[in-house]
Amino acid sequence: MNRVIALFFCIMFIIGTDTFIASPLLPTLREAFGVSVERSGWIVSAYALGYALFALVAGPLSDGWNRKKVMIAGMASFGVFTLLCGVAADFWTMLLFRFLAGVSGAFVSPQVWAAIPQIVPSGKVLKAMGIATAGLAVAQMLGVPIGSYLAAYGWHTPFIAIGGASFMIVMLIALMLPSIPAPPAEGEAPSIVGRYRALLRESRAKKAFLAYFVFQLGNFATFSFIGTWLSDKFGLGVAEIGTVLLFLGLGNTLSSFFGSSVVHRIGGRSSLVWGMVVLVLIFPCLSLMERITYVKLAYFLIYFIMGMLFPLIMSLLQGLSSTARGTISSLANSSMYFGATIASSVAGVLYTHFSGFVSVSLFTVLCFIVSLLLFLRSGVLPARSRSESRSAAVMK
């Protein structure tokens, strides 16, 4: 069973690396394809859009299929289209292949989360979920910087390497993962639209998912143009940008292991509120920093907090229903990637026409403020615990 959990970690590592790799490569890809800063953001958006559109149907559809077969087919097509990104002849071809890679990824990731409760013993489910989540964090810490270093040999190299690694994962899935057939249906299964309609019938669910969408909108606005900003302001090359992202991923990885203890100590409500407040204070300062050392430390702190908030928000969303967890995961994934799609486009316009990264950072701050207000009004946040109440009393 440990081998299967390790396999899930590797799957999420590969998917995560491919998801984040385009951002540090944007300055290089912009020059290679001869496009503007504003248009280059669509290289990030194309992948996110493909994932967002098909995640809405991939999760509910795959509930009626053998998850192992879906994972093999999705991972194989993911490898093919990522390899094709490495040989794209022009900007529009790159957009097409990134879109199709995103579509393929949308059929893989939900299978991991859905398969864990089905094949992992109940006592190890939480551990397995944590290890799979750590795959995404380690992708930011190691996968993206490694991809950036490989890009020093040409922008084609990271895509070819990720595509090749995907085919190795396909073989491991075929050899190591047991068959995971769909559970027998009880009565007529509801339609995809019916599943989402039932979930979003409550106003608190609508507000909570809107809050999550706005949160990811702000998150991806600044993330999409990290590489462009570091290149323009500090003159960093693609390998040096990868070093900065190493600190980003380190913060996220450490948070995946220790962030939960922070949440348990101060409470879910306080963790969300104070985490958002700290992010709102850091981002305006980030764009004004003149030394790269301070930028590295700031990104470490930002993504430590992000790594703490992400599982907290996901647990709040999962608490909306005990019978529609797969649909919740699909809608959460789509919300995130729709946020990424819109964010990279908006950030491209802001970066090009309105004071560069400063305006992008302020847009992120606005999104986080709106997201926090929506979460507070949604009713999904837990009531204050005794420890939270005592802390508030001491502060007064």
Stockholm file with secondary structure:
# STOCKHOLM 1.0

chainA/1-396         MNRVIALFFCIMFIIGTDTFIASPLLPTLREAFGVSVERSGWIVSAYALGYALFALVAGPLSDGWNRKKVMIAGMASFGVFTLLCGVAADFWTMLLFRFLAGVSGAFVSPQVWAAIPQIVPSGKVLKAMGIATAGLAVAQMLGVPIGSYLAAYGWHTPFIAIGGASFMIVMLIALMLPSIPAPPAEGEAPSIVGRYRALLRESRAKKAFLAYFVFQLGNFATFSFIGTWLSDKFGLGVAEIGTVLLFLGLGNTLSSFFGSSVVHRIGGRSSLVWGMVVLVLIFPCLSLMERITYVKLAYFLIYFIMGMLFPLIMSLLQGLSSTARGTISSLANSSMYFGATIASSVAGVLYTHFSGFVSVSLFTVLCFIVSLLLFLRSGVLPARSRSESRSAAVMK
#=GR chainA/1-396 SS CHHHHHHHHHHHHHHHHHHHTHHHHHHHHHHHHTCCHHHHTHHHHHHHHHHHHHHHHHHHHHTTSCHHHHHHHHHHHHHHHHHHHTTCCSHHHHHHHHHHHHHHHHHHHHHHHHHHHHHSCGGGHHHHHHHHHHHHHHIIIIIHHHHHHHGGGCTHHHHHHHHHHHHHHHHHHHHHSCCCCCCCCCSSCCCHHHHHHHHTTSHHHHHHHHHHHHHHHHHHHHHHTHHHHHHHHHCCCHHHHHHHHHHHHHHHHHHHHHHHHHHHHHCHHHHHHHHHHHHHHHHHHHTTCCCHHHHHHHHHHHHHHHHHHHHHHHHHHHTTCSSCHHHHHHHHHHHHHHHHHHHHHHHHHHHHHTTTHHHHHHHHHHHHHHHHHHHHHHTCSCCCCHHHHHHHHHHC
#=GC SS_cons         CHHHHHHHHHHHHHHHHHHHTHHHHHHHHHHHHTCCHHHHTHHHHHHHHHHHHHHHHHHHHHTTSCHHHHHHHHHHHHHHHHHHHTTCCSHHHHHHHHHHHHHHHHHHHHHHHHHHHHHSCGGGHHHHHHHHHHHHHHIIIIIHHHHHHHGGGCTHHHHHHHHHHHHHHHHHHHHHSCCCCCCCCCSSCCCHHHHHHHHTTSHHHHHHHHHHHHHHHHHHHHHHTHHHHHHHHHCCCHHHHHHHHHHHHHHHHHHHHHHHHHHHHHCHHHHHHHHHHHHHHHHHHHTTCCCHHHHHHHHHHHHHHHHHHHHHHHHHHHTTCSSCHHHHHHHHHHHHHHHHHHHHHHHHHHHHHTTTHHHHHHHHHHHHHHHHHHHHHHTCSCCCCHHHHHHHHHHC
//
